[in-house]
């Protein structure tokens, strides 16, 4: 099945009452992963953008999109100026800068920022920008830390790579730690 067909099925699935009330999940966390071929990123982004704006009008469903990359930039800009980042990298190197950034973007800082975004009324959370935020922030780390913030609302992470149902492989290249608490949203494509 082509990605375009998966996206159409996805649109139909997420507006169902069963999906919105997380029916059939028991006491599991309502986390879903929509994995796709990384080279289709622009198609997925375009589809998400249209869905976020149209679902509220057409179906009275409010979708909150959290772009991990944009979130990282926001947190960093609150802690360091661009000039300080450039100076640090010149003085200590790229590897040291990456470690410093990872310390700033720790799980608690990320969780706090996401918690602030999720204040208010919404029906579904879309987590995007996973590929752009790598290797600074890892998707499984974010998901492992969010369940106390997201509550019973369904969260869909758009993942440019493969999700086997057990582990994540970003871009189909980089294996991540096993992640067992999410469900694959769509059946595997061809």
Secondary structure, 3 states (H helix, E strand, C coil): CCHHHHHHHHHHHHCCHHHHCCCCCCCCCCEEEEEECHHHHHHHHHHHHHHHHHHHHHHCCCEEEEEHHHHHHHHHHHHCCHHHHHHHHHHHCHHHHHHHHHHHCCHHHHHHHHHHHCCCCCCEEEEECHHHHCCCCCHHHHHHHHHHHHCCCEEEEEEEEEECCCEEEECCCEEEEECCCEEECCCCCC
